[in-house]
């Protein structure tokens, strides 16, 4: 018999923009874009979908789901109503804050993105990009359409601030595929500078022949970007394993044999270049 158990069925979650599982993700933020006296109400939802394999922990003997409870260090179970928040001051020292006090400290960007500067989108270092949200008009179709058209024609993006969850972040509002989107940005101190690392600064200069072969390899492998040709092989292997379990068999995916390592960088470059001819 296949090792498969039936858990309680979950009803598909409804989203604000549609009832089906294929509908866009639920609204993450709602508020307004503001440029001077122009106010554009919008709803924001993540533009990406998480399609990773998701496992649930089960008890080996009874196959029921594992649940977790909250306990303090005194061993007492704690309900959500009894939880407060501690800002660390030192070892075992905290400034105790209530949730309502934290909420009251949120800035204006909790509900409004004030756009105070327009910049060239292509001048922005993409390493500062964090997450992108699709902005949908919220009874503001006329103003939204105007902003979208202006951004498309000028290739300009607007900078502002947005508060999401427990952080305020710079946000870049820009045009993307017939829509206006918002990309949160990291602060400069959150992005490492590679030049600060001796392992990068002290690298040796490549030899002329190595450089020549490397350029030849890159030329042979150059082409157009097609992300559809890349698949999540881990996800595919897990799904194949689950199908085999459902069929009453177990087919463990075989590991690929590793190639023997080249004796030197020069040999690896030479053999690679020859294989591409």
C-alpha angles and dihedrals in degrees: 000000000000114000094244128135130192114233125194109286117252119220114235109260118244118227127206090252101045145345104241130091088242093059119110117278118276121276111281098185137005128193140095141299108224127198109174105302094344112104121190115185112212143169119224126210130170111270092210130069125216106228097166121134109269122204129192122211113240132186106255095223103043100019094226122140121270115241129194132219130197119244130178121223089263088065097250122135110243127210123212090251090061096052121107127174126250123207105206114242098167140316107342091343123120140171102228116225131184119226091244090055091053091048091050090055093060112116129233090273087076087084106008134051105205106204106207104161138033119212139177105272094212093057093066118102105240091214087077092059115108117166132349124218127195110232116214123193113254102205087317102101097139097051092039091053091050093051091047092051094047092049092048093050096045101034085225126143127202125230124215142132131268132188114218121173106316101346142068112216138180108255132203115211111199147150120274128167100332092320142087113242136182122221118194115222133214120238117251092252090058094061116076120229107226091204089070091069119086090209087066099038095050099050115137121244112256119249117254095247092048090052091048093052092044091053090048091053092049091049091052092049097043119115145121120312112252111172091182089073090065118082134181098253092182090057091047092050093049091049090050089050091051091049090052090050090051089052091052096252132098118223111180109200113248118242116239115250112251118238118241111262119251116248094235142005090254092054092047091052093047095048092046093050091049093049090056096054 
